[in-house]
Amino acid sequence: MSVPAPERDPGLQPERTRLAWRRTTLSCTVAAVLAAKAALHGGGTAAGLVVVTLCGLLWLGFLAVAHGRIRALATAEAGRPPRLRPRHAAAATLCTAALALCAVALVF
């Protein structure tokens, strides 16, 4: 006779994960704004404007992935929240790394 598995108690883990996505989104927003400020300070060059545009697009891409994940975590039932799909994880990682590279390119 097998004993039924106890129901999973997620505790505050989904809430912590949602807050982590929000903090990361805020960090990406700050990086994009500072990159735009650095590019436009003292007159913008064509290359600077291209990098700022790329930063904006990368920020929007990350924002879309993060918002989708936050919404999925918020609407998850009391059970296990849905897993982060590998393509979404890869997109978030790529957007974050590329945004950091663009910001560094604008500084130097």
Residue, then its C-alpha position, 0 to 999 in steps of 0.5 A: m500500500s503506497v502512501p500518497a505524496p503530500e501536497r506541495d507547499p510553495g511557500l513564498q518561492p513564487e513571490r520571491t521569483r516574481l520580485a527577482w524578475r521585477r528587480t532585474t527588469l528595473s536594473c535593465t531599465v536603469a542600464a538602458v536609460l544610462a546608456a541613452k544618457a551617455a550616448l546623447h551627452g555632448g551631442g549624439t553621433a550616428a553610431g551612438l544613436v544606433v547603439v541607443t536604439l539597439c539598447g532600447l530594442l533589447w530592453l523591450g525584448f527583456l521586458a516582454v520575457a520578464h512580463g510574461r514570466i511575472r504574469a505566469l507566476a502570478t496566475a499559477e495555481a496553488g500548485r507548482p508554477p509553470r517552468l521557464r521555457p528554455r527559449h525564454a531563458a535564452a532570450a532573457t539571458l541574451c537580452t541582458a548580456a547584449l544590453a550590458l555590452c551595448a552600455v559598455a560600448l557607449v561608455f568607452 
